[in-house]
Amino acid sequence: MEKKSKKKVRPEQKQRRPGLEDNMRPIPETAPLKNSANGKLKGKTALITGGDSGIGKAVALLFAKEDAHIVIVYLSETKEAKQTQKLVKQFGVNCLIIKGNLSREENCKKVVKKMVDEFGRIDIVVNNVGLNWECDSIEKISSKQLLKTFER
């Protein structure tokens, strides 16, 4: 009797990286769970890279639900960043969005300065920005892809 392979089926994304959330299949679930918020992050500020969509957006919304003020840094998806900012603000907290390529050190410094100027502090950093290429073997990742993974 032949064993069938239990290979994971990954949805193929047909868009440039980073991509737009609305073009992802399946569309990521980012809404916080319905349980009541406890204000666990009241008075805190959170910097979330890649917070405009997907996991970063989910974290931003969950932190906002717990009363943290949010700073979202994104690469080029201004429409998504503004949509996420609107959703975050619905929790009654402040949300600053900053466009910038964080693979450049000068942009990282600008983000920190803007956040400190706006909120006076940084309490939480969620380094979510990044790229990856799914493949069956690490040997199939090109040098260019590997370098881009660690630049982000």
C-alpha positions in Angstrom: 0.0 0.0 0.0 1.4 3.4 -1.0 1.6 6.3 1.5 0.2 9.6 0.3 2.3 12.6 1.0 0.8 15.1 3.4 2.4 18.1 1.8 1.0 21.4 3.0 -1.0 23.3 0.4 0.0 27.0 0.4 -2.1 29.5 -1.5 -0.1 31.0 -4.3 0.1 34.7 -4.1 0.2 36.5 -7.5 1.4 39.9 -6.6 4.6 41.8 -5.9 6.1 41.7 -2.4 5.1 43.2 -0.2 1.6 42.7 -1.3 -1.8 44.2 -0.6 -4.0 42.5 1.9 -7.1 42.6 -0.3 -5.2 40.7 -3.0 -4.1 37.9 -0.6 -5.9 34.5 -0.8 -7.2 33.8 1.7 -7.5 37.3 3.1 -5.9 37.5 6.5 -8.1 37.6 9.6 -7.0 40.6 11.6 -10.0 41.6 13.8 -9.3 41.2 17.5 -11.3 38.5 19.3 -14.6 39.5 20.7 -13.5 39.1 24.4 -13.6 42.2 26.5 -10.5 44.5 26.7 -8.9 45.0 30.0 -6.7 48.0 29.3 -3.6 46.0 29.8 -1.5 48.5 27.7 -3.1 51.7 28.9 -0.6 54.6 28.6 1.9 52.5 26.5 3.0 53.3 23.0 3.7 50.5 20.5 5.8 50.7 17.3 4.7 48.1 14.8 6.7 47.6 11.6 4.6 46.3 8.7 1.5 47.1 10.8 -0.6 48.1 7.8 -1.8 44.5 7.0 -1.7 40.9 8.0 -0.1 40.0 11.2 1.1 43.5 11.9 -2.4 44.9 11.4 -3.8 42.2 13.8 -1.3 43.1 16.4 -2.0 46.9 16.0 -5.7 46.3 16.5 -5.2 44.0 19.5 -2.9 46.5 21.2 -5.3 49.4 20.4 -8.1 47.3 22.0 -5.9 47.1 25.1 -5.5 51.0 25.0 -2.0 51.3 23.6 -1.2 54.2 21.3 0.1 52.9 18.0 2.8 53.9 15.4 2.7 51.9 12.2 5.6 51.9 9.8 4.9 50.7 6.3 6.8 50.5 3.0 4.4 51.6 0.3 0.8 50.5 1.0 -0.5 53.9 2.0 -4.2 53.0 1.4 -4.0 50.0 3.7 -2.0 52.0 6.3 -4.8 54.6 6.4 -7.5 52.0 6.6 -5.7 50.3 9.5 -5.1 53.7 11.2 -8.9 54.4 11.0 -9.6 51.0 12.6 -7.1 51.6 15.4 -8.5 55.0 16.2 -12.0 53.4 16.6 -10.6 52.0 19.9 -10.1 55.6 21.1 -6.3 55.7 20.9 -3.9 57.7 18.8 -2.4 56.1 15.7 0.5 57.6 13.7 1.4 56.1 10.3 4.9 56.5 8.8 5.9 55.5 5.4 9.5 54.4 5.1 11.9 51.7 4.0 13.4 50.3 7.2 16.2 48.5 5.4 17.8 52.0 5.5 19.3 53.1 8.8 18.4 56.7 8.3 14.7 55.8 8.0 14.8 53.9 11.3 16.2 56.9 13.0 13.5 59.2 11.5 10.8 56.8 12.7 12.1 56.7 16.3 12.4 60.5 16.3 8.9 61.0 15.0 7.5 58.6 17.6 9.3 60.2 20.5 8.3 63.7 19.3 4.7 62.5 19.1 4.4 60.4 22.2 7.5 61.1 24.3 8.4 57.4 24.5 8.6 53.9 23.0 7.4 51.1 25.2 6.9 48.3 22.8 8.5 47.4 19.5 7.0 44.7 17.2 9.5 44.0 14.4 7.1 42.4 12.0 8.3 43.8 8.7 10.0 41.3 6.5 10.0 39.1 3.4 10.3 35.4 3.0 10.1 33.0 0.1 8.5 29.6 0.8 10.2 26.7 -0.8 10.8 23.0 -0.2 14.5 23.5 0.6 16.8 26.2 1.9 19.1 25.4 -1.0 16.4 26.8 -3.3 16.5 30.3 -1.8 18.6 32.5 -4.0 21.4 34.7 -2.5 19.3 37.8 -3.5 16.3 36.5 -1.7 18.3 35.6 1.4 19.9 39.1 1.6 16.5 40.8 1.1 15.1 38.7 4.0 17.7 40.0 6.4 17.6 43.6 5.1 14.0 44.0 6.2 
